[in-house]
Amino acid sequence: MGQQEKVATSLAGAVSEEISASLTAVDAELARRYPGDPGTRQPVHTVYVPGDVFTAGTIRSWGDQALKSLDEHAPDAASFAAVLGIPEELAAPVHDRVRAKLSREPVEDLRIDFEDGYGPRPDAEEDEAAARAARLISEAYENGTAAPYMGIRMKCMEAAVRDRGIRTTDIFLTGLMQAGGLPEGLVLTLPKVTYPEQVTAFVRLLEAFEEAHGLPQGRLGFEIQIETSQSILAADGTAAVARMIDAARGRATGLHYGTFDYSACVGVSAAYQASDHPAADHAKAVMQVAAAGTGVRVSDGSTNVLPVGPTHQVHEAWRLHYGLTRRALARAYYQGWDMHPGHLPTRYAAVYTFYREGLEQAAARLAAYVAKAGGDVMDEPATAKALSGYLLRGIDCGALDTAEVARLTGLTRADLDAFASPRRGGLTVTAP
């Protein structure tokens, strides 16, 4: 033991108290605007189905079509891995998990579409389709055939379709209430948002519905779809998307990038409209920074190249979709859109490869951090949070098993939750 140091200060306690008092409002604002990730599951994709096409069997049909595509174009683990370039040691685990996922839970998030995928219809027809969507979703949650997340995309808040979008939303939500209440996995998507005032208007709509049905304030949240350049950069040079999050008053759950509308808006010709275009990268980077810390999650867009036709054509589309999905995951866009059942095999293959190839390293780094051990990487609390989030996302989508993560890290699911999401309270680690 060395000599005990003499501790001396120069400032009176009142100085610290004065500084703290001056920052009270900032502390409150920081907590309100940046509460952190909600700690809930984020689906790896969203599937859009037009309002007149969705049926009670749609989700199972997508899974069956995806399995049929695998059987026809890559019937075993080796052939599937060869098409996509999956490492040999991961070929069987990824292939087996993809098939199991397509059998068990082929769709994680489904949106019944009343916007571009549905188009303008007679009012009576859309009224009936909205009521039918509410009935089918309620029945799906009741009988256990629902995706973890389901909802609708209504028409936007622009003048030409505003009344129609409001009415469809009202009919759909009212139908859910009459069928037994709002399901836990309900998601609403507001498209083509250009001005924060449109978000404010949608918030008012949801507030009015909650008031009419005696629901808790804030029960209804929604995603904001980013499809115009004005939603990224406003006329005054500010990041409009950040103002939209604020205008949502805590109800925004996600920002979804619309690949083709946004690309067209900034003048990208049709042949080059893709989620890896520089214009797309810029928009998503702004979305990502605006959403960071707010609890609002960012979703990538889609590819319109469908895996259909002869095997060589399917393989080309698979490789494109797999590569775009892996690229998005590396950029921390953990969700995207899938437009066809044939996209499901490569969605899950990309996601599962991403999590399984990094499992051992992530688990070892987190275990070393918890044990305060050494190693060739010196991690900080923020990195431990990222490592935990990585493992949790892998578990949630089926890429990883809770037991294997526990074996490699010595941590329970509750421990991982506590590291990844401060919202969930204090951290109590049960590591050895």
C-alpha positions in Angstrom: 0.0 0.0 0.0 1.4 3.4 -0.9 1.0 6.6 0.9 -2.6 7.8 1.2 -3.1 11.0 -0.8 -4.5 14.1 0.8 -7.6 15.2 -1.0 -8.2 19.0 -1.3 -10.9 21.0 -3.2 -11.2 24.7 -4.0 -14.8 25.1 -4.8 -17.7 25.4 -2.4 -20.6 22.9 -2.7 -22.8 25.7 -3.8 -21.0 25.8 -7.1 -21.9 22.2 -8.0 -25.5 22.8 -6.8 -25.7 26.0 -9.0 -24.4 24.1 -12.1 -26.8 21.2 -11.5 -29.8 23.6 -11.1 -28.8 25.4 -14.4 -28.9 22.1 -16.2 -32.2 20.7 -14.8 -34.2 21.7 -17.9 -31.5 20.2 -20.2 -31.5 16.9 -18.2 -35.3 16.7 -18.6 -35.1 17.5 -22.3 -32.3 14.9 -22.8 -34.4 12.2 -21.1 -37.5 13.2 -23.2 -35.9 13.4 -26.6 -33.3 10.6 -26.3 -34.7 7.8 -24.1 -32.7 5.1 -25.9 -33.8 1.9 -27.6 -37.2 0.6 -26.3 -35.7 -2.9 -25.8 -38.4 -4.6 -27.8 -37.9 -7.0 -30.7 -37.3 -5.4 -34.1 -38.5 -7.4 -37.0 -35.9 -8.2 -39.7 -38.2 -7.2 -42.5 -41.6 -5.9 -43.5 -43.8 -7.6 -46.1 -46.3 -5.5 -48.0 -49.5 -7.1 -49.3 -52.3 -5.1 -51.1 -55.5 -4.7 -49.2 -57.5 -6.6 -51.7 -55.0 -9.5 -51.9 -54.4 -10.3 -48.2 -56.3 -13.3 -46.9 -56.2 -15.4 -43.8 -53.8 -17.8 -45.6 -51.3 -15.1 -46.9 -48.6 -15.6 -44.4 -48.6 -19.4 -44.7 -48.7 -19.1 -48.5 -45.6 -16.9 -48.5 -43.8 -19.5 -46.4 -44.9 -22.3 -48.6 -43.9 -20.5 -51.8 -40.5 -19.7 -50.3 -39.9 -23.3 -49.4 -41.0 -24.4 -52.9 -38.5 -22.0 -54.4 -35.7 -23.4 -52.2 -36.7 -27.0 -53.2 -36.6 -26.1 -56.9 -33.6 -23.8 -57.1 -31.3 -24.9 -54.2 -32.5 -28.2 -52.7 -29.8 -28.7 -50.2 -27.4 -26.8 -47.9 -24.4 -27.1 -50.2 -26.2 -25.7 -53.3 -27.8 -22.9 -51.4 -24.5 -21.9 -49.8 -22.7 -22.1 -53.2 -25.2 -19.7 -54.8 -24.8 -17.1 -52.0 -21.2 -17.6 -51.0 -22.0 -18.7 -47.5 -18.9 -20.2 -45.7 -18.8 -24.0 -45.8 -18.9 -24.3 -42.0 -22.1 -22.2 -41.9 -23.9 -23.9 -44.8 -25.8 -26.5 -42.9 -26.7 -24.4 -39.8 -28.0 -21.5 -41.9 -29.8 -23.7 -44.4 -31.5 -25.7 -41.6 -32.5 -22.6 -39.7 -33.9 -20.9 -42.9 -36.1 -23.8 -43.6 -37.3 -24.0 -40.0 -38.1 -20.3 -40.0 -40.0 -20.6 -43.3 -42.1 -23.4 -41.8 -42.6 -21.8 -38.4 -42.7 -18.0 -38.9 -42.1 -17.0 -42.5 -43.1 -13.3 -42.0 -42.1 -11.2 -39.0 -43.9 -8.0 -39.9 -46.8 -7.6 -42.4 -48.4 -4.5 -43.6 -51.7 -4.6 -45.4 -51.3 -1.8 -48.0 -53.9 0.8 -48.9 -51.5 3.1 -50.5 -49.3 2.5 -53.7 -49.9 -1.2 -53.6 -53.7 -0.7 -53.5 -54.3 2.5 -55.4 -57.4 4.6 -55.8 -60.6 2.7 -55.4 -64.3 3.5 -54.9 -64.9 4.6 -51.4 -67.3 1.7 -50.7 -64.7 -0.8 -51.9 -61.9 0.6 -49.7 -64.3 0.9 -46.7 -65.0 -2.8 -47.0 -61.4 -3.8 -47.5 -60.3 -1.8 -44.4 -63.0 -3.5 -42.3 -62.0 -6.9 -43.7 -58.3 -6.2 -42.8 -59.3 -5.5 -39.2 -61.3 -8.7 -39.0 -58.5 -10.8 -40.5 -55.8 -9.4 -38.3 -58.0 -9.8 -35.2 -58.7 -13.4 -36.1 -55.0 -14.1 -36.9 -53.9 -13.0 -33.4 -56.8 -14.9 -31.8 -56.0 -18.2 -33.6 -52.2 -17.9 -33.5 -51.5 -17.5 -37.2 -50.5 -13.8 -37.0 -47.0 -12.5 -37.7 -45.4 -10.9 -34.6 -46.2 -7.5 -36.1 -49.1 -6.6 -38.3 -51.0 -3.5 -39.4 -51.8 -1.2 -42.3 -50.2 1.5 -44.5 -52.9 4.0 -45.1 -52.9 6.8 -47.7 -50.8 9.9 -46.9 -51.7 13.3 -45.4 -51.6 15.1 -48.8 -54.7 17.0 -49.7 -55.8 14.7 -52.6 -56.0 11.5 -50.5 -56.1 12.9 -46.9 -59.8 12.2 -46.1 -59.5 8.8 -47.6 -56.5 7.9 -45.5 -58.2 9.2 -42.3 -61.3 7.2 -43.0 -59.4 4.0 -43.7 -57.4 4.4 -40.5 -60.6 5.0 -38.5 -62.5 2.0 -40.0 -59.5 -0.3 -39.5 -58.9 0.7 -35.8 -62.6 0.7 -35.0 -62.8 -2.8 -36.4 -60.0 -3.9 -34.2 -61.7 -2.4 -31.2 -65.0 -4.1 -32.0 -63.2 -7.4 -32.5 -61.7 -7.3 -29.0 -59.1 -4.5 -28.9 -55.8 -3.5 -30.3 -53.3 -6.3 -30.7 -49.9 -5.9 -29.0 -48.1 -6.2 -32.4 -50.2 -3.5 -34.1 -48.2 -1.2 -36.5 -49.4 1.7 -38.5 -47.3 3.2 -41.4 -47.8 6.8 -42.5 -46.4 7.2 -46.1 -45.0 10.1 -48.2 -44.4 12.4 -45.3 -42.9 15.7 -46.5 -43.6 18.2 -43.7 -43.6 17.8 -39.9 -47.0 19.3 -39.8 -48.3 16.1 -41.5 -47.0 14.1 -38.6 -48.6 16.5 -36.2 -51.9 16.0 -38.0 -51.6 12.2 -37.8 -50.9 12.5 -34.1 -54.1 14.5 -33.7 -56.0 11.7 -35.5 -54.6 9.1 -33.1 -55.3 11.2 -30.1 -58.9 11.6 -31.2 -59.3 7.9 -31.6 -57.8 7.2 -28.2 -60.1 9.7 -26.6 -63.1 8.2 -28.4 -62.4 4.7 -27.0 -60.9 5.6 -23.6 -57.5 4.3 -24.6 -54.4 5.3 -22.7 -52.7 8.4 -24.2 -49.9 7.3 -26.5 -51.2 3.7 -27.0 -51.1 4.2 -30.8 -47.7 4.6 -32.4 -46.7 4.7 -36.1 -43.9 4.5 -38.5 -42.9 7.4 -40.7 -42.1 6.6 -44.3 -39.3 8.6 -45.9 -40.0 8.9 -49.6 -39.3 12.5 -50.5 -36.1 14.6 -50.5 -38.0 17.3 -48.5 -38.3 14.8 -45.6 -34.5 14.7 -45.4 -33.6 18.3 -46.1 -36.2 21.0 -45.6 -36.3 24.3 -47.5 -34.5 26.1 -44.7 -31.6 23.7 -44.7 -32.6 21.8 -41.6 -33.0 18.0 -41.3 -36.8 17.7 -41.6 -36.7 14.1 -40.5 -35.5 15.1 -37.1 -38.4 17.6 -36.8 -40.8 14.8 -37.8 -39.6 12.6 -34.9 -40.2 15.5 -32.6 -43.6 16.2 -34.1 -44.6 12.7 -33.4 -44.5 13.4 -29.6 -43.1 10.0 -28.7 -45.4 8.0 -31.0 -42.9 7.4 -33.8 -41.6 3.9 -33.8 -39.7 3.7 -37.0 -38.4 5.5 -40.1 -38.8 3.5 -43.3 -36.9 4.3 -46.4 -38.9 4.2 -49.6 -36.3 3.2 -52.2 -38.2 3.9 -55.4 -40.2 7.0 -54.5 -37.2 8.7 -53.0 -34.9 7.8 -55.9 -37.4 9.1 -58.4 -37.8 12.3 -56.3 -34.1 13.1 -56.5 -34.0 12.3 -60.2 -32.3 8.8 -60.3 -33.2 7.0 -63.5 -35.2 3.8 -63.2 -32.3 1.5 -64.1 -30.2 2.8 -61.1 -32.9 3.0 -58.4 -31.6 0.7 -55.7 -31.0 0.7 -52.0 -27.2 1.0 -52.4 -27.3 4.1 -54.6 -25.4 7.0 -53.1 -28.6 9.1 -52.9 -30.1 6.2 -50.8 -27.0 6.0 -48.6 -27.2 9.8 -47.9 -30.9 9.7 -47.0 -30.5 6.7 -44.7 -27.4 8.1 -43.0 -29.4 11.3 -42.2 -32.3 9.2 -40.9 -29.9 7.1 -38.8 -28.4 10.1 -37.1 -31.7 11.8 -36.6 -33.1 8.6 -35.0 -30.1 7.7 -32.8 -31.0 7.6 -29.2 -34.6 8.5 -29.7 -36.0 4.9 -29.6 -37.1 5.3 -33.3 -35.7 2.5 -35.5 -34.6 2.8 -39.1 -35.6 0.4 -41.8 -33.9 0.0 -45.2 -35.9 -0.2 -48.4 -36.4 -3.0 -50.9 -35.3 -4.4 -54.3 -37.7 -4.8 -57.1 -35.7 -7.5 -58.8 -37.8 -10.6 -58.1 -36.4 -14.2 -57.9 -38.7 -15.7 -60.5 -38.2 -17.5 -63.8 -35.5 -20.1 -64.6 -32.9 -21.2 -62.0 -30.1 -19.0 -63.3 -32.3 -15.9 -63.1 -33.5 -16.8 -59.6 -29.9 -17.3 -58.5 -29.0 -13.8 -59.8 -31.9 -12.2 -58.0 -31.0 -14.1 -54.8 -27.4 -13.0 -54.9 -28.5 -9.4 -55.4 -31.0 -9.5 -52.5 -28.5 -11.4 -50.2 -25.8 -8.8 -50.9 -28.0 -5.8 -50.3 -29.3 -7.3 -47.1 -25.8 -8.1 -45.8 -24.7 -4.5 -46.8 -27.6 -3.0 -44.8 -26.8 -5.1 -41.8 -23.2 -4.0 -41.7 -24.5 -0.4 -41.8 -26.8 -1.1 -38.8 -30.1 -1.2 -40.8 -31.5 -4.3 -39.2 -34.8 -4.2 -41.0 -35.8 -4.0 -44.7 -38.7 -4.6 -47.0 -39.4 -7.8 -48.9 -41.7 -7.7 -51.9 -42.0 -11.4 -52.9 -42.0 -14.8 -51.2 -38.9 -15.6 -53.1 -37.0 -13.0 -51.1 -37.6 -14.8 -47.8 -34.9 -17.4 -48.3 -32.2 -14.9 -48.9 -33.5 -12.5 -46.3 -33.1 -15.1 -43.6 -29.9 -16.5 -45.1 -28.3 -13.1 -45.0 -29.5 -12.4 -41.4 -28.6 -15.8 -40.1 -25.2 -15.8 -41.6 -24.6 -12.3 -40.2 -25.3 -13.3 -36.7 -23.8 -16.8 -36.7 -20.5 -15.8 -38.2 -20.0 -13.2 -35.5 -21.5 -15.2 -32.6 -18.3 -16.5 -31.0 -16.3 -13.3 -31.3 -19.2 -11.2 -29.9 -19.9 -13.6 -27.1 -16.2 -13.8 -26.1 -15.8 -10.0 -26.1 -18.9 -9.6 -23.9 -17.8 -12.3 -21.5 -14.4 -10.7 -21.2 -15.9 -7.3 -20.6 -18.2 -8.7 -17.8 -15.2 -10.5 -16.3 -13.0 -7.5 -16.7 -10.6 -9.8 -18.5 -8.0 -8.8 -21.1 -7.9 -9.7 -24.7 -6.9 -8.1 -28.0 -9.8 -5.6 -27.9 -10.4 -3.1 -25.1 -14.2 -2.6 -24.9 -16.2 0.1 -23.3 -19.8 0.2 -21.9 -21.1 1.4 -25.2 -19.6 -1.5 -27.0 -21.0 -3.9 -24.4 -24.4 -2.5 -25.2 -23.8 -3.0 -28.9 -22.6 -6.6 -28.4 -25.6 -7.4 -26.3 -27.9 -5.9 -28.9 -26.3 -8.0 -31.6 -26.8 -11.2 -29.6 -30.4 -10.3 -28.7 -31.3 -9.5 -32.3 -29.8 -12.9 -33.4 -31.9 -14.7 -30.7 -35.1 -12.8 -31.6 -35.0 -13.7 -35.3 -34.0 -17.4 -34.8 -30.4 -17.1 -35.9 -29.1 -17.9 -32.4 -30.4 -20.0 -29.5 -30.7 -18.6 -26.0 -28.9 -21.6 -24.7 -25.8 -21.3 -26.9 -25.5 -17.6 -26.2 -25.7 -18.3 -22.4 -23.1 -21.1 -22.7 -20.7 -18.8 -24.5 -21.2 -15.6 -22.5 -22.3 -16.9 -19.0 -25.2 -14.4 -19.2 -28.9 -14.8 -19.1 -31.4 -13.2 -21.4 -32.2 -10.7 -18.6 -28.5 -9.8 -18.4 -28.4 -9.2 -22.1 -31.5 -7.1 -21.9 -30.0 -5.0 -19.1 -26.8 -4.3 -21.0 -28.6 -3.5 -24.3 -31.5 -1.4 -23.0 -30.9 0.9 -20.0 -34.7 1.6 -20.2 -35.3 -1.7 -18.6 -33.7 -0.7 -15.3 -30.6 -1.5 -13.3 -28.0 -4.0 -14.4 -27.6 -7.2 -12.4 -25.2 -9.5 -14.1 -25.1 -13.2 -13.1 -21.8 -14.0 -14.7 -19.5 -16.5 -12.9 
